[in-house]
Amino acid sequence: MLIVSSLFFAQQPASTPTKPPPDSQAQPQSPQPTTPQEKPAEQPGTATPPEKGAAAESAKLPGIPKDPKAYAWNMLKTGAAGNRTATRANAIRVLGLIPKNARAQQMAEKALKDGKPEVRSAAATALGRMQARSSIPKLKDALADDEPAVVLSAAHALDLLHDASAFEVYYEILTGQRKTSKGLIATQVAVLKDPKKLAMLGFEEGIGFVPFAGMGWEAYRRLTKVDPSPVRAAAAVVLAKDPDPGSGNAIGDAATDDKNWLVRSAALEALAKREDPSLLQPAELAMSDETEAVKFTAAATVLHLLDVRAALKGGKKGM
């Protein structure tokens, strides 16, 4: 018995010291539970559905702002008030992708009074593309601008709006003669008769391929020597009219993944013209593009597709 009892008491001290070490190790680990670590790991997994899926919830994707509409408007507003001429011109030009939107129209009309002709030209272009018929009087006033680029853009806009005032400008460009008492000043006519200067008018400061779209692509190709990107960009614009969903996905891929900024920008314009809200996600992602012209185009495309989606759901287009 003495031997058994001595063995029993000898084991108790040995067992008690072994308990504190595990307890002391468990205490530092308790403030770092595994569940908070698992939740962040699950969020990216659940937030990465197929990127081009129509049913994807874009708000959960990394790289997309929580409020894409407010983010897009703020981007364009900031750009339109920027110090750089090119920045203002780019921000104003893309407003043409947002038709039937009072806010976009007001911004473009205001830019018609900008101190730089590049911005005024971009404003006229935007008003024509957005079909702002109530802006026709302001566009007619722009025909008296001292800069040929502004006059051409205003004439092209009026032509898009089916206003006969545009014919007077094109008549003078073709014949060199005034059709009415009002006409271009002599220096403007000289510029418009120079093919090289005429071709360059549509490309200065990112204004766009206006007013001679088809001629513009060819002129741009020649000016940049051998560059297939304008042809691919033109293809993206044409595919905007193709009802095949595969074409829509291809345009969406080009808007975010193509290496050439010109193609990305053209693809985004095609997404806007396609008016398919299920393709909103690529445009939202493109708002973080490194190229200013691309991200502005993406912002305008987002705003238009959101308007389209609201209209399809029974909402009202506009602000």
Secondary structure as UniProt FT lines:
FT   HELIX           2..18
FT   HELIX           20..29
FT   TURN            30..31
FT   HELIX           34..46
FT   TURN            51..52
FT   TURN            54..55
FT   HELIX           58..60
FT   TURN            62..63
FT   HELIX           68..80
FT   HELIX           85..93
FT   HELIX           94..97
FT   TURN            99..100
FT   HELIX           102..111
FT   TURN            112..113
FT   HELIX           117..129
FT   TURN            130..131
FT   HELIX           133..135
FT   HELIX           136..142
FT   TURN            143..144
FT   HELIX           148..160
FT   TURN            161..162
FT   HELIX           165..175
FT   HELIX           186..192
FT   HELIX           195..201
FT   TURN            202..203
FT   HELIX           204..206
FT   HELIX           213..223
FT   HELIX           229..238
FT   HELIX           239..241
FT   HELIX           245..257
FT   HELIX           261..274
FT   HELIX           277..279
FT   HELIX           280..286
FT   TURN            287..288
FT   HELIX           292..312
FT   TURN            313..314
//
